[in-house]
Amino acid sequence: MSTFGEVNWTDNLDFGSDKKLSGKDTFLRLTEGDNELRFVTAPHQYLSHKIKKDPNDKKDFGQKVMCSAINGSCSACTYGEAKPRWLVGVIDRKTGAAKILDVGWAVFQQIRKLAKNPKLGDPQKYDINVVVDPKAGPSGYYTVQAYSKESLSAEDQVIKENFDMEDLQRRVTPFTPEQVQKRLDKIFGDAPAAATTVTTAVVKTASVDAETKVASGARPASVNVASDDDLGEAFPAYEE
């Protein structure tokens, strides 16, 4: 299966080798508590590295760098395996505005379960509530709830019809090796980059076994730890 681009919630995930959104208003950031939204696009998959300038600094949450291995080489692969994530177009129910939601496996796998439920089906047919509870531990950090099926309002339908699908697709297009190096240079500056793991510049198989992740006790990566500027550079607009 392709490592980037539009996918379905119910795909068998075996990972292998008129107003445009812009600036800090592009992305919907999940905040503690309820985050009600409506999906208006299919999920779009990409592979990303989480790069930390100082791995020993607990306050360094890392910055995203999209993998460029599919384009021949990726200097970010030196710092660890690229992991799959997904961008999806949504309507933010708090503001009524079109946004892009960036999610990892912790959220994606719960939406998959809803999509596979014959009584619910396509997540675009009902509103979703993503509850963020930092006190609930790894297995309960994110909880995804489905509301009853309800047709889009006239206003919602306009937002969906005008959503910039080409822009969304461009944002999951893998970086070039030059773009990756530019991002790394900005992250590390004049400091020497200490690689934690040396790998070849190929797309590694990414495990998406939810039970394994929970059993490991690893805290799921929050989608709102990156700054507005960091997200903008991690997913550049086509013109940039």
Secondary structure as UniProt FT lines:
FT   STRAND          5..6
FT   TURN            9..10
FT   HELIX           23..25
FT   STRAND          27..28
FT   STRAND          36..39
FT   STRAND          44..51
FT   TURN            55..56
FT   TURN            58..59
FT   STRAND          63..66
FT   HELIX           69..71
FT   HELIX           75..79
FT   STRAND          83..92
FT   TURN            93..96
FT   STRAND          97..103
FT   HELIX           105..116
FT   TURN            118..120
FT   HELIX           123..125
FT   STRAND          126..132
FT   HELIX           134..136
FT   TURN            138..140
FT   STRAND          142..149
FT   HELIX           154..162
FT   HELIX           165..171
FT   HELIX           177..188
FT   TURN            189..190
FT   HELIX           210..216
FT   TURN            223..224
FT   HELIX           228..234
FT   TURN            238..239
//
